[in-house]
Amino acid sequence: MAEAPDDLDELVRAVSNSTRRRILRLCVDRHIPAGSIASEIDLAPASVSEHLKVLRKTGLVELERTGTSWRYRTDRARTAVVLERLAADLPTSGEPTRSAS
């Protein structure tokens, strides 16, 4: 698995893209080749590759080699960590929020 970043902003950017979220959903509980991902979401293989690169860099997908093929799977544990970190970063009830002015 790729070394996952600790930067919450980078993790949030990775999952803020709707195509990457679609890829994560496709890869849950199964190993799937990039070509199959491209076919299922009707996107050019090069574009899928770029999205997978971001997801791998953040540790949200795992890469497994089977013979001559590479297959991807969503790392559920890592995804849960991202959600926990995001929730921990949000203000708690009654905590003042900063103005975006």
C-alpha positions in Angstrom: 0.0 0.0 0.0 1.2 3.5 -0.7 2.3 5.7 2.2 -0.9 7.5 3.1 -0.7 11.2 3.8 -1.5 12.8 7.1 -2.7 16.0 5.5 -6.5 16.1 5.9 -6.8 18.6 3.1 -5.2 16.2 0.6 -7.5 13.4 1.7 -10.6 15.6 1.4 -9.5 16.7 -2.1 -9.1 13.1 -3.1 -12.7 12.3 -2.2 -14.2 15.6 -3.2 -14.1 14.5 -6.9 -17.3 12.7 -7.9 -15.5 10.4 -10.4 -13.1 9.3 -7.6 -16.1 8.5 -5.4 -17.6 6.5 -8.2 -14.4 4.6 -8.5 -14.2 3.9 -4.7 -17.8 2.6 -4.9 -16.9 0.3 -7.8 -13.9 -1.1 -5.9 -15.6 -1.9 -2.6 -15.3 -5.6 -1.7 -13.8 -6.6 -5.0 -10.6 -6.3 -6.9 -11.2 -4.8 -10.3 -8.9 -3.9 -13.2 -8.6 -0.3 -14.3 -9.9 -1.2 -17.8 -13.1 -2.6 -16.2 -13.4 0.6 -14.1 -13.1 2.7 -17.3 -15.8 0.6 -19.0 -18.2 0.7 -16.1 -18.0 4.5 -15.6 -17.6 5.3 -19.4 -14.3 7.1 -19.0 -11.1 7.0 -20.9 -8.5 4.6 -19.4 -6.0 7.4 -19.1 -8.4 9.5 -17.0 -9.2 6.5 -14.8 -5.5 5.9 -14.3 -5.0 9.5 -13.1 -7.9 9.2 -10.7 -6.5 5.9 -9.4 -3.1 7.5 -9.0 -4.7 10.1 -6.6 -6.6 7.4 -4.7 -3.5 5.2 -4.4 -1.4 8.2 -3.2 -3.8 8.8 -0.4 -4.1 5.1 0.5 -7.8 4.9 -0.3 -7.4 2.1 -2.8 -5.1 -0.9 -2.7 -3.3 -2.3 -5.7 -2.9 -6.1 -6.2 -1.0 -7.8 -9.0 -2.5 -11.1 -10.2 -0.4 -12.6 -12.9 0.0 -9.9 -15.5 -3.0 -7.8 -14.4 -3.3 -5.1 -11.8 -6.5 -4.9 -9.8 -7.7 -2.2 -7.4 -9.9 -2.4 -4.3 -11.1 0.2 -1.9 -9.3 0.1 1.4 -12.3 0.3 3.7 -10.2 0.8 6.9 -8.4 3.7 5.3 -11.6 5.2 4.1 -13.0 5.0 7.7 -10.0 6.7 9.0 -10.5 9.6 6.6 -14.1 10.0 7.7 -13.1 9.8 11.4 -10.4 12.5 10.8 -12.8 14.7 9.0 -15.4 14.4 11.8 -12.8 15.1 14.4 -11.8 18.3 12.5 -15.4 19.6 12.6 -16.4 21.9 15.4 -18.3 20.3 18.2 -21.7 21.5 19.3 -21.5 24.9 20.9 -17.9 25.5 19.6 -17.7 28.8 17.7 -16.9 28.5 14.0 -14.5 30.8 12.2 -15.9 33.3 9.8 -14.8 33.0 6.2 -14.5 36.7 5.7 
